[in-house]
Amino acid sequence: MTRAARAGRALDPAVFRELRRTMELTCFKWDVQVGDTTALAPFPLLLDEATWAHLADLAERLTRETLAAEREILDRPALQRRISLPPALQRLFRRGAAARPTPSAARVMRFDFHFTTEGWRISEVNSDVPGGFTEATHFTALVAGFFPGTRATGDPTKRLVDALLGRARDEGAIALLSAPGFMEDHQVVTHLAKELRDCGAAAFCASPAHVRFHDGRAHLVSAGHSGPLGALVRFYQAEWLPRLPSAVDWEPLFVGGRTPVSNPGTAALSESKRLPLVWDELGARLDTWRRLLPETRDPRDAPWLRDDGWILKSAYGNTGDTVSMRPHMTALQWANLAFRVSLAPADWVAQRRFTTIPLETPLGPMLPCIGVYTVDGRAAGAYGRVTERPFIDAAATDVAVLIAEERP
């Protein structure tokens, strides 16, 4: 990378062990170890002021463009089909004025930036249920304490909590919804719930099965609390909700609800990796997206089978679990993938690869990714990850992103 971004020194091993312990025991980072590898980097990623200001500005521009695209696609069922929005969600949004979209309690996005041989590029927006809050807030603050002359890029947790408190007001408790059995999701909602409680709010972790709607108003019915809700946090992927049993009343999370939700169901529209395929049919100006996102095509219109300069992604995926590159797969894995794509090409995209510039770190050369959060349109902080692999996935290592006010 450029001098504007570099790796700091490694923390003393004893200090780092204590830091990891703090994250695990008091900051809800329960997966500090993945196999034989730590999930936390013992060094920070340092940016200068100008670089952070540039990334924050780009993220805010991208947010405005994303929201404009969503507003158009919401009223155009043909485009919803082309981006592979789940059919059940298409049917909901077709109800139109009879069931207006449920209002937003707070809108959170995270844009993943990479410094490449062509400059800054983004790989995607985490528009539906972006995570990384405890790492971006607590881990970053802990690491900054050992590097005088640095500071965090922001506090996305505080910005989200403040927004939720402003919407919920005194109308009831706040329920944070996640899917049973997914520890990484429970980390997020448990962390946010504690922060809300520390601010005096009644906040409860639950699943969609614990929520009932009466005249569009949400009520929580659980062992921990029963009563009206002032706001909901939906940390439950939009495409998963239609698979729930019919007894679960999940539709008002998207349309017809009167209790505000974060993120609102319209976020599913821009979460699709196939969104670029309909850009040319929109009136919205998407100049920043066009400049920063690599060329993206329908798999039927790209030479990915014979050209390793392309990668494949599913329209809806999580933590990079479906990002695929032939040079990093076995022949059998590649054949199985090609067969799956041939069966349902409309559920996938092909995207040109970019070359991220490696960063020299205390652990050797690594590829960094800086996820920039926006909350209600304003940049709110960063979630950093580094990896030795050519793409970011669940195996990437979390790293604190700090602004170096002066060279430490």
DOTIVEX-895912 format. One line per 3 residues: number of its first residue (from 1); their letters; for each residue x, y negated, z negated of C-alpha. Coordinates in nm, 4 decimals, decimal comma. Each point is the difference from the previous one (the first is absolute). Example, Ala and Ser with C-alpha at 12.3 -4.5 7.8 and 13.67 -1.06 7.14 Angstrom:
REM DOTIVEX-895912
1> AS> 1,2300:0,4500:-0,7800 ~ 0,1370:-0,3440:0,0660
//
This chain:
REM DOTIVEX-895912
1> MTR> 0,0000:0,0000:0,0000 ~ 0,0984:-0,3653:0,0050 ~ 0,1642:-0,1831:-0,2894
4> AAR> -0,3484:-0,1179:-0,0916 ~ -0,0707:0,3484:-0,1391 ~ 0,2437:0,2289:-0,1758
7> AGR> 0,0217:0,2602:-0,2730 ~ 0,1066:-0,1029:-0,3485 ~ 0,2326:0,1942:-0,2248
10> ALD> -0,1117:0,3198:-0,1685 ~ -0,1174:-0,0164:-0,3602 ~ 0,1976:0,1809:-0,2668
13> PAV> -0,1312:0,3621:-0,0123 ~ -0,1003:-0,0254:-0,3667 ~ -0,1862:-0,3260:0,0641
16> FRE> -0,1734:0,1487:0,3019 ~ -0,1089:0,3096:-0,1945 ~ -0,1625:-0,2222:-0,2600
19> LRR> -0,1649:-0,2083:0,2709 ~ -0,1425:0,3137:0,1605 ~ -0,1274:0,1149:-0,3377
22> TME> -0,1733:-0,3339:-0,0530 ~ -0,1667:0,0241:0,3407 ~ -0,1208:0,3526:-0,0754
25> LTC> -0,1244:-0,0537:-0,3555 ~ -0,1394:-0,3535:0,0048 ~ -0,0442:-0,1041:0,3649
28> FKW> -0,1944:0,2996:0,1383 ~ 0,2742:0,1076:0,2410 ~ -0,0483:0,3725:-0,0536
31> DVQ> 0,1876:0,1193:0,3082 ~ 0,3431:-0,1446:-0,0817 ~ 0,1528:0,3254:0,1227
34> VGD> -0,0808:0,1730:0,3305 ~ 0,1669:0,3398:0,0057 ~ 0,3695:-0,0610:-0,0696
37> TTA> -0,0161:-0,3648:0,1031 ~ -0,0900:-0,3078:-0,1999 ~ -0,2936:-0,1958:0,1408
40> LAP> 0,1542:-0,3286:-0,1184 ~ 0,3118:-0,1609:0,1432 ~ 0,2682:-0,1010:-0,2563
43> FPL> 0,0752:-0,3180:0,1964 ~ -0,2119:-0,2905:0,1286 ~ -0,0560:-0,1319:0,3513
46> LLD> 0,0921:-0,3680:0,0043 ~ -0,1539:-0,2582:0,2338 ~ 0,0806:-0,3677:0,0334
49> EAT> -0,2703:-0,2631:-0,0380 ~ -0,0303:-0,0651:0,3725 ~ -0,0475:0,3661:0,0849
52> WAH> -0,2742:0,0440:-0,2584 ~ -0,1755:-0,3187:0,1144 ~ 0,0113:0,1298:0,3579
55> LAD> -0,1441:0,3419:-0,0885 ~ -0,2685:-0,1551:-0,2204 ~ -0,1044:-0,2335:0,2812
58> LAE> -0,0170:0,2877:0,2489 ~ -0,2116:0,2071:-0,2389 ~ -0,2458:-0,2850:-0,0491
61> RLT> -0,0281:-0,0509:0,3758 ~ -0,0546:0,3726:0,0489 ~ -0,2707:-0,0021:-0,2656
64> RET> -0,1942:-0,2762:0,1733 ~ 0,0234:0,1809:0,3323 ~ -0,1026:0,3319:-0,1564
67> LAA> -0,3108:-0,1485:-0,1591 ~ -0,0975:-0,1663:0,3282 ~ 0,0314:0,3338:0,1816
70> ERE> -0,2097:0,1756:-0,2640 ~ -0,2800:-0,2544:0,0327 ~ -0,0262:0,0679:0,3720
73> ILD> 0,0260:0,3775:-0,0178 ~ -0,2643:0,0146:-0,2733 ~ -0,2634:-0,1000:0,2556
76> RPA> 0,1312:0,2118:0,2888 ~ -0,0756:0,3729:-0,0379 ~ 0,1840:0,0898:0,3212
79> LQR> 0,3239:-0,1351:-0,1439 ~ -0,0584:0,1843:-0,3268 ~ -0,0123:0,3233:0,1950
82> RIS> 0,3203:-0,0838:0,1837 ~ 0,1931:-0,0577:-0,3215 ~ -0,1272:0,3377:-0,1270
85> LPP> -0,1979:-0,1407:-0,2923 ~ -0,1704:0,2993:-0,1660 ~ -0,3498:0,0497:0,1480
88> ALQ> -0,1682:-0,0334:-0,3399 ~ 0,1523:-0,3468:-0,0413 ~ -0,1005:-0,0953:0,3528
91> RLF> -0,3601:0,0843:-0,0857 ~ 0,0176:-0,2145:-0,3132 ~ 0,1326:-0,3048:0,1806
94> RRG> -0,2644:0,0362:0,2757 ~ -0,2679:-0,0895:-0,2504 ~ 0,0878:-0,3649:0,0617
97> AAA> -0,1891:-0,2728:-0,1813 ~ -0,2241:0,2538:-0,1728 ~ 0,3013:0,1076:-0,2062
100> RPT> 0,2678:-0,2657:-0,0027 ~ 0,3555:0,0955:-0,0988 ~ 0,0496:0,0189:-0,3741
103> PSA> 0,1836:-0,3117:-0,1247 ~ 0,3688:-0,0008:-0,0841 ~ 0,1280:-0,0218:-0,3562
106> ARV> 0,3540:-0,0544:0,1305 ~ 0,1625:0,0813:0,3320 ~ 0,3417:0,1607:-0,0248
109> MRF> 0,2283:0,0954:0,2896 ~ 0,3613:0,1120:0,0182 ~ 0,2022:-0,0453:0,3186
112> DFH> 0,3068:0,2234:0,0327 ~ 0,2957:-0,1920:0,1453 ~ 0,3198:0,1516:0,1436
115> FTT> 0,3117:-0,1857:0,1157 ~ 0,0861:0,1497:0,3373 ~ 0,2364:-0,0519:0,2889
118> EGW> -0,2723:-0,2296:0,1394 ~ -0,0536:-0,1973:-0,3220 ~ -0,2829:0,0387:-0,2476
121> RIS> -0,2714:0,2469:0,1016 ~ -0,2973:0,1539:-0,1791 ~ -0,0981:0,3645:0,0128
124> EVN> -0,3556:-0,0417:-0,1310 ~ -0,2348:-0,1715:-0,2406 ~ -0,1210:0,1840:-0,3069
127> SDV> -0,3388:-0,1620:0,0162 ~ -0,2309:0,2453:-0,1757 ~ 0,1604:0,1147:-0,3280
130> PGG> 0,3541:-0,1405:-0,0241 ~ 0,1928:0,1306:-0,3006 ~ 0,3354:-0,0708:-0,1639
133> FTE> -0,1242:-0,2506:-0,2589 ~ 0,1797:0,1234:-0,3109 ~ 0,3233:0,0358:0,1965
136> ATH> -0,0321:-0,3445:0,1596 ~ -0,0862:-0,1598:-0,3349 ~ 0,1595:0,1822:-0,2948
139> FTA> 0,2949:0,1734:0,1648 ~ 0,0945:-0,3205:0,1769 ~ -0,0222:-0,2030:-0,3221
142> LVA> 0,2075:0,2536:-0,1936 ~ 0,2742:0,0088:0,2630 ~ 0,0040:-0,3810:0,0323
145> GFF> 0,0874:-0,0205:-0,3687 ~ 0,3409:0,1505:0,0759 ~ 0,0788:-0,2350:0,2898
148> PGT> 0,0392:-0,3618:-0,1125 ~ -0,0782:-0,2496:0,2703 ~ -0,2752:0,2124:0,1541
151> RAT> -0,3766:0,0051:-0,0241 ~ -0,2904:0,2052:0,1287 ~ -0,1694:-0,0925:0,3258
154> GDP> -0,3293:-0,0142:-0,1881 ~ -0,2363:0,2069:-0,2129 ~ -0,2632:0,1728:0,2150
157> TKR> -0,1594:0,1590:-0,3075 ~ -0,0678:-0,3348:-0,1654 ~ -0,1347:-0,1492:0,3214
160> LVD> -0,2395:0,2919:0,0474 ~ -0,1077:0,0036:-0,3655 ~ -0,0675:-0,3752:0,0048
163> ALL> -0,2107:0,0381:0,3146 ~ -0,2010:0,2863:-0,1505 ~ -0,0643:-0,1885:-0,3223
166> GRA> -0,1185:-0,2994:0,1985 ~ -0,2558:0,2074:0,1897 ~ -0,1199:0,2216:-0,2849
169> RDE> -0,0433:-0,2931:-0,2428 ~ -0,2425:0,1102:-0,2755 ~ -0,2188:0,2183:0,2203
172> GAI> 0,1322:0,3310:-0,1324 ~ 0,2970:0,2308:-0,0239 ~ 0,2435:0,0802:0,2795
175> ALL> 0,0222:0,3586:0,1278 ~ 0,3103:0,1206:0,1815 ~ -0,0765:0,2948:0,2282
178> SAP> 0,2465:0,2654:0,1130 ~ -0,0118:0,3583:0,1207 ~ 0,0395:0,2756:-0,2611
181> GFM> 0,3232:0,1947:0,0313 ~ 0,2160:-0,2707:0,1608 ~ 0,2532:-0,1058:-0,2619
184> EDH> 0,1525:-0,2777:0,2082 ~ -0,3449:-0,1599:0,0328 ~ -0,0743:0,0397:-0,3710
187> QVV> 0,3242:-0,1853:-0,0738 ~ -0,1270:-0,3015:0,1901 ~ -0,3445:-0,0228:-0,1570
190> THL> 0,1262:0,0745:-0,3535 ~ 0,2595:-0,2740:0,0338 ~ -0,2567:-0,2505:0,1294
193> AKE> -0,2533:0,0979:-0,2671 ~ 0,2503:-0,0709:-0,2778 ~ 0,0868:-0,3375:0,1482
196> LRD> -0,3698:-0,0879:0,0191 ~ -0,0554:0,1094:-0,3613 ~ 0,2981:-0,2065:-0,1123
199> CGA> -0,1850:-0,2993:0,1479 ~ -0,3115:0,0823:-0,2033 ~ -0,2015:0,1806:0,2675
202> AAF> -0,1827:0,3290:-0,0485 ~ 0,1647:0,2221:0,2608 ~ -0,0574:0,3722:0,0579
205> CAS> 0,1581:0,2579:0,2286 ~ -0,2608:0,2125:0,1745 ~ -0,0910:0,1783:0,3221
208> PAH> -0,2739:-0,0929:0,2487 ~ -0,2179:0,2696:-0,1571 ~ -0,0194:-0,2118:-0,3162
211> VRF> -0,1586:-0,2993:0,1764 ~ -0,3724:-0,0559:0,0566 ~ -0,1546:-0,2865:0,1938
214> HDG> -0,3294:-0,1649:-0,0940 ~ -0,1250:-0,2682:0,2377 ~ 0,3554:-0,0254:0,1291
217> RAH> 0,1487:-0,0553:-0,3458 ~ 0,2589:0,2514:-0,1173 ~ -0,0227:0,1766:-0,3345
220> LVS> 0,2563:0,2314:-0,1555 ~ -0,1270:0,3234:-0,1514 ~ 0,2836:0,1851:-0,1716
223> AGH> 0,1116:0,1308:-0,3365 ~ 0,2115:-0,3103:-0,0506 ~ -0,2595:-0,2623:0,0877
226> SGP> -0,3520:-0,0422:0,1297 ~ -0,1229:-0,3335:0,1215 ~ 0,0034:-0,2611:0,2763
229> LGA> 0,3158:-0,0838:0,1887 ~ 0,1263:-0,3426:0,0954 ~ 0,2458:0,1323:0,2593
232> LVR> 0,1389:0,3219:0,1446 ~ 0,3531:0,0898:0,1055 ~ -0,0146:0,2635:0,2744
235> FYQ> 0,3320:0,1792:-0,0047 ~ -0,1592:0,2818:0,1951 ~ 0,0760:0,0281:0,3713
238> AEW> -0,2915:-0,1085:0,2159 ~ 0,0193:0,3032:0,2290 ~ -0,0246:0,2353:-0,3003
241> LPR> -0,3280:-0,1380:-0,1346 ~ -0,2350:0,1495:0,2650 ~ 0,1277:0,3460:-0,1007
244> LPS> -0,1415:-0,0332:-0,3516 ~ -0,3114:0,1983:-0,1008 ~ -0,3262:-0,1586:0,1100
247> AVD> -0,0914:-0,0737:-0,3623 ~ 0,2822:-0,2569:-0,0245 ~ -0,1282:-0,3490:0,0785
250> WEP> 0,3056:-0,1381:0,1815 ~ -0,1599:-0,1931:0,2860 ~ -0,0584:-0,3246:-0,1993
253> LFV> 0,3777:-0,0247:-0,0347 ~ -0,0125:-0,0954:0,3695 ~ -0,3394:-0,1515:0,0811
256> GGR> -0,3046:-0,1159:-0,1922 ~ 0,1773:-0,0324:-0,3333 ~ -0,0234:-0,3125:-0,2129
259> TPV> 0,2845:0,0807:-0,2394 ~ 0,3279:-0,1189:0,1566 ~ 0,2585:0,2629:0,0926
262> SNP> 0,3761:-0,0084:0,0470 ~ 0,0842:0,0960:0,2623 ~ -0,3279:-0,0554:0,1860
265> GTA> -0,1026:0,2708:0,2450 ~ 0,0817:-0,2162:0,3007 ~ 0,3669:0,0713:-0,0794
268> ALS> -0,0470:0,3389:0,1681 ~ -0,0184:-0,1797:0,3349 ~ 0,3563:-0,1318:-0,0128
271> ESK> 0,1418:0,3052:-0,1767 ~ -0,0279:0,1924:0,3253 ~ 0,3341:0,0310:0,1770
274> RLP> -0,1983:-0,0135:0,3264 ~ -0,0945:-0,3633:-0,0583 ~ 0,2551:-0,1273:0,2588
277> LVW> -0,1832:0,1964:0,2702 ~ -0,2906:-0,2484:-0,0128 ~ 0,1963:-0,3238:-0,0389
280> DEL> -0,0532:-0,1011:0,3614 ~ -0,3775:0,0184:-0,0447 ~ -0,0080:-0,2407:-0,2940
283> GAR> -0,0347:-0,3751:0,0051 ~ 0,2150:-0,0336:-0,3116 ~ 0,3559:-0,1255:0,0461
286> LDT> 0,2364:0,2724:-0,1160 ~ 0,3313:-0,1620:0,0905 ~ 0,1861:0,1054:-0,3154
289> WRR> -0,1177:0,3597:0,0278 ~ 0,1024:0,0152:0,3658 ~ 0,3435:-0,1376:-0,0811
292> LLP> 0,0793:0,2280:-0,2930 ~ -0,1664:0,3368:0,0671 ~ 0,1707:0,2397:0,2439
295> ETR> -0,1892:0,0959:0,3145 ~ -0,2878:0,2306:-0,0928 ~ -0,1969:0,2208:0,2404
298> DPR> -0,2544:0,2758:0,0102 ~ 0,1967:0,3289:0,0116 ~ -0,1527:0,0715:0,3409
301> DAP> 0,1660:-0,3154:0,1349 ~ 0,3517:0,0464:-0,1387 ~ 0,2843:0,2367:0,0996
304> WLR> 0,0601:0,1239:-0,3554 ~ 0,0242:0,3647:0,1051 ~ 0,3168:-0,0639:0,2013
307> DDG> 0,1334:-0,3244:-0,1475 ~ 0,1383:-0,0009:-0,3559 ~ -0,0306:-0,3790:-0,0052
310> WIL> -0,3591:0,0414:-0,1185 ~ -0,1434:0,1068:-0,3349 ~ -0,3459:0,1322:-0,0810
313> KSA> -0,2345:-0,1112:-0,2781 ~ -0,3518:0,1002:-0,0903 ~ -0,2576:-0,2797:0,0047
316> YGN> -0,0554:0,0430:-0,3722 ~ 0,2917:0,1294:-0,2037 ~ 0,1500:-0,0525:-0,3444
319> TGD> 0,3578:-0,0595:-0,1208 ~ 0,1391:0,0713:0,3454 ~ -0,1168:0,3601:-0,0172
322> TVS> -0,0771:0,0272:0,3727 ~ 0,2831:-0,2099:0,1463 ~ 0,1774:0,2431:0,2346
325> MRP> 0,3227:-0,0156:0,2006 ~ 0,1100:0,2969:0,2087 ~ 0,3741:-0,0247:-0,0863
328> HMT> -0,0897:0,0459:-0,3674 ~ -0,2319:0,2995:0,0422 ~ 0,0520:0,3665:0,0744
331> ALQ> -0,1117:0,1327:0,3374 ~ -0,2937:0,1744:-0,1683 ~ -0,1055:-0,3137:-0,1897
334> WAN> 0,0136:-0,2026:0,3219 ~ -0,2028:0,2601:0,1916 ~ -0,2658:0,0072:-0,2726
337> LAF> -0,0189:-0,3795:0,0003 ~ -0,0282:-0,0189:0,3787 ~ -0,2855:0,2507:-0,0140
340> RVS> -0,1842:-0,2016:-0,2670 ~ 0,0386:-0,3216:0,1990 ~ -0,1214:0,1714:0,3185
343> LAP> -0,3179:0,1082:-0,1811 ~ -0,0845:-0,3466:-0,1336 ~ 0,2110:-0,2707:0,1696
346> ADW> -0,2498:-0,2687:-0,1028 ~ 0,1050:0,0553:-0,3625 ~ 0,3648:-0,0868:0,0686
349> VAQ> 0,2265:-0,2737:0,1354 ~ 0,3413:0,0006:0,1622 ~ 0,2285:-0,2848:-0,1027
352> RRF> 0,3414:-0,1021:0,1291 ~ 0,2810:0,0612:-0,2456 ~ 0,2060:-0,2855:-0,1342
355> TTI> 0,3507:0,0278:-0,1422 ~ 0,0266:-0,1209:-0,3579 ~ 0,3421:-0,1374:-0,0947
358> PLE> 0,1460:0,2024:-0,2885 ~ 0,0793:-0,1751:-0,3246 ~ 0,3196:0,0836:-0,1892
361> TPL> -0,1037:0,0971:-0,3531 ~ 0,1696:0,1564:-0,3054 ~ -0,1562:0,3285:0,1169
364> GPM> 0,1296:-0,0325:0,3556 ~ -0,1671:-0,1312:0,3177 ~ -0,3793:-0,0190:-0,0334
367> LPC> -0,2874:-0,1404:0,2026 ~ -0,2084:-0,2564:-0,1902 ~ -0,3666:-0,0935:0,0276
370> IGV> -0,1466:-0,3111:-0,1608 ~ -0,3741:0,0172:-0,0559 ~ -0,1408:-0,3521:-0,0370
373> YTV> -0,3322:-0,0296:-0,1846 ~ -0,2654:-0,2575:0,0664 ~ -0,2889:-0,0533:-0,2405
376> DGR> -0,2909:-0,1968:0,1432 ~ 0,2250:-0,1225:0,2779 ~ 0,3021:-0,1162:-0,2011
379> AAG> 0,3345:0,1796:-0,0335 ~ 0,0201:0,1539:-0,3473 ~ 0,3247:0,1985:-0,0247
382> AYG> 0,1905:0,2908:0,1489 ~ 0,0292:0,3765:-0,0370 ~ 0,3337:0,1345:0,1185
385> RVT> 0,1001:0,3496:0,1086 ~ 0,3180:0,1500:0,1410 ~ 0,0624:0,3308:0,1706
388> ERP> 0,2636:0,1978:0,1851 ~ -0,2698:0,1243:0,2382 ~ -0,0977:-0,1885:0,3185
391> FID> -0,3451:-0,0859:-0,1371 ~ -0,1628:-0,0855:-0,3308 ~ -0,2110:0,2721:-0,1594
394> AAA> -0,0857:0,1317:-0,3471 ~ 0,3626:0,1091:-0,0495 ~ 0,1325:-0,3575:0,0275
397> TDV> 0,1619:-0,1539:-0,3085 ~ -0,1557:-0,3059:-0,1639 ~ 0,2339:-0,2979:-0,0278
400> AVL> -0,0442:-0,3344:-0,1734 ~ -0,0098:-0,2953:0,2414 ~ 0,1472:-0,3158:-0,1535
403> IAE> 0,0701:-0,3509:0,1205 ~ 0,3614:-0,0914:-0,0650 ~ -0,0093:-0,3646:-0,1030
406> ERP> 0,3785:0,0101:-0,0078 ~ 0,2354:0,2826:0,0866 ~ 0,0255:0,2199:-0,3128
//
